[in-house]
Amino acid sequence: MTLFRYLQEKDVFERYYKQHLAKRLLLNKSVSDDSEKNMISKLKTECGCQFTSKLEGMFKDMALSSSSMEQFRVHLSKTANALDGIDLSVRVLTTGCWPTQAQPSSCLVPSSALRAFECFKRFYLNCHSGRQLTLQPQMGSADLHAQFHPSKATREKAGSEASAGVSSVKKHILQVSTFQMCALTLFNTRDEWSFEELLQETSIPEKDLHRALQSLACGRPAQRILIKNPKSREIG
């Protein structure tokens, strides 16, 4: 807090702090809620309640969202709705408290995920009349259960192992953004997609799609999910 007192543009600090706090809360990356709240308490003492009102509102939204999800899961168990096997988690964010966009990024979410969200939306609006829910795909994340099958050359090389009953299919859980999920699920239907085709099929803004594919196809060799042709660091 000693360094904070010397900052002249504290509103700039608040904007960046809110952006990083939002990521930590939504992605469950925060080390400790108590530490986060302790920091906000110090900021409140230093700058007043108006400075931290939106930050405190973010924690309130997280608590209310957890309660809503518990009620939603009870509702699903009573109606025997399995949501097509999707384990849905929704955070309802109050407009103005979070660094959301008034016009969220366009994105064609996979039909199964969209049906699951629409089911929650109907439940939530029945419980809270007069409210509106707008999907913010640029702030979401997903865990994908992926199976990686070996190439033809690898299968031929490992033919003896396969005949001995050794499975060559590798299973991984991929932690990705919503935009990356939309792109990756298209590969369930085809093995190859051009950048222009992905852009058209997902309706993701070009800049966001560039960023989403960069880590999937141009990251460390051992961590690349997609094979890019030609092999360069440029996307598109």
N, C-alpha and C positions, 0 to 999 in steps of 0.2 A: 504493500500500500504506500510505502514511502516513495517509490518510483511513480506510482499513479498520481500522487499529489503534484508532481512536476509536469504532468501532461497538460498542454494548453487546449488541445482539441479532444475533450473527453467524449464528445458525441461520436467522433470517429472510432474511438476505442469501444464505445458501446455497440456500434454497428458490427464491428468485427468480432467482438466477444459474443454477441448474440448469434452470429452465423456459426461460429465454432461450437457454441453450447448446443445449438439446435442439432448439429451433426452428431455430437456425442450422445445426446438424449435419444434421438431417433434410431441411431445405429447401435445403441446399448454399449457405447465405448467409454462411458464415464466410469472412472475408477471407483468413485464413491459419491452418492447423492449428498451425503453429509458434508463432504468437502466442497461440493458445488454450492450448496446452500450457505455454507460458512463464508465463502467468497462473496456471494450476493449480499449477505448480511453486512459484511465489511464495506461493500460499495454503498449500501443503503445508509450506513452510518456516516460515510464520507460525503455523499452527494444528495441524500434525501430519498424519500420513497418514490417520487416521480421518476427518478433515474432508473430504479430497479423494478418498477411495476410490471413491465412487460416480461422481464426475466422471471419474476415470481409467477406470472401468469402461465409461463411455459411449464413450470413444475406442476401447477394446478391442472393444466390440460393433461399431462402425463398420468396423474393420479385418476382423473375422471375417465380417461381412455381405458385404463386398466380395469376400472369398475364396469365400464360399458362392455368390454370384451368378455368379462366373466358372465355377465347377463346374457350376452349373445351366445356363448357356448352352452349355457343352460337351455336357451331357446332351441339351439340346434339339436341337442340331445332329446328334447321333447318332440321335435318334429321329424326326427330321424333323417336329418339333412346332413350328408357327409361332405358337401361342397366339392364334389368330384375329387375327393382326396386331398384338397388344398388346405393347409393349416394357415388360416388367414389371421393376420394381426393388423388392426387398423388404429391409427392415432388420430383423434379428432382435434384439430388445431384451431384455436380461436384467431380469426382474422385480425391482424394488427399486432398480435403478440409475437408471431413467428416471422422469419424472413421468407414468407411465401410470395408468390407472384399473383397479381390481380388476374392476369390472363395466364393460366398454367400452360406449360409446354404441351404441344399436341403430341399424342402418342396413341397408337392402336395397340391396346393391351390384349394379350392372348385371351380368346373367348372364355376359357375355363376360369382364368383369374378374374375377368370382368364379371362373370356370372356370380362368383363368390362375393365380390365387392357390392354388386347390386343387391344381393341378398342381405348383406349387412346394412346397406343404405336404407332398404325398406324397413328393416327392424328398427334402426335408429330413429328414422323420421316418424315412425308410429309412436315411439316413446317420447319424442321431442318435437311436437308440432310447431310449425312456423320457422323452422331452421332450414338451412341449405347445406348440402355437402358437395364440395368440388374436389375431384381427384387431383392431387399434385404429384404426378409421376416423377418429376425431377428430384423429389425428396424421398422417394421410396427405395426399398431394397428387397432382395429375394434370395432364398436358398434353393438352388436347383439340384436335384438328385440326377446326376449324369452318369451315363455308361459310355466308356470309350472302347470301341472295338478296334483291334489291330488292323493294320494295312494288309493287303494281299501278300506282300513280301514277308511281312512278319508272321502271318498265318502259316505260310509255307515253311518258314524256318522253324516255327514252333510246332510243326505237325506231329512230331513224336510226343511232345508233351501233351498236346490235346488228346491224342489217342490214349494217353495214360490217364486221362480224366482230369487234367489240370486246366482250369478255366483261364483263358487269356483276356477276358473282358475285365477292365478296370473300372471300379465304381468310385466316384468322388462326389462330395457336396460342394457346390460352387456358391460362394457368397458374392453376389453381383448387385449392381444397381437395377432399377426397373427398366431403364433403357437397354442395358445389356441383356436382361432377361428377354425382352421383346425380340432382340436380334437373334439370340441363341436358340429360342424355341422354334424359329423358322427352319433351323437345320434338322428338325425332326421330319420335315417333309422332303428336303433336298440336301444333297451333300455340298453343293456349291451355289453361292449367291454373289452377284456383283454388288459393289457399293451402291450403285444407282437403284438396283432392285430392292436392296434392304431399305434404302431411303423411301422408296415408293410404298413398300409393304408395311412399314412401321409408322410412317408419317412423323418420325422423330426429326426435329430441326437438324439441319446439316451439321452445324457446329457441335451439337450434343452427340450426334451419331459418330462423328470423328473421334470425340473424346472417349466414347463408350468402346469403340473398336480398337483404339490405340493400345490399351492394356491387354485386350484379348488376343491380339494378333502380333503385337510388336514389343511385348514385354520380354522378360528373361526367357530364354529358350525352354527351360524346364517348366515354366509357368504359362506358356502360350496355349490357349484353348483352341484357337483357329489357326489354320495355315493360310498365309497370304501369298498371293502371286500377282506381280513380281515381289521378290523378297527384298523389300526396302522398308523404311520407317514412315513412308508417306501413305496416307489413307485416302482413297478416292481415285 
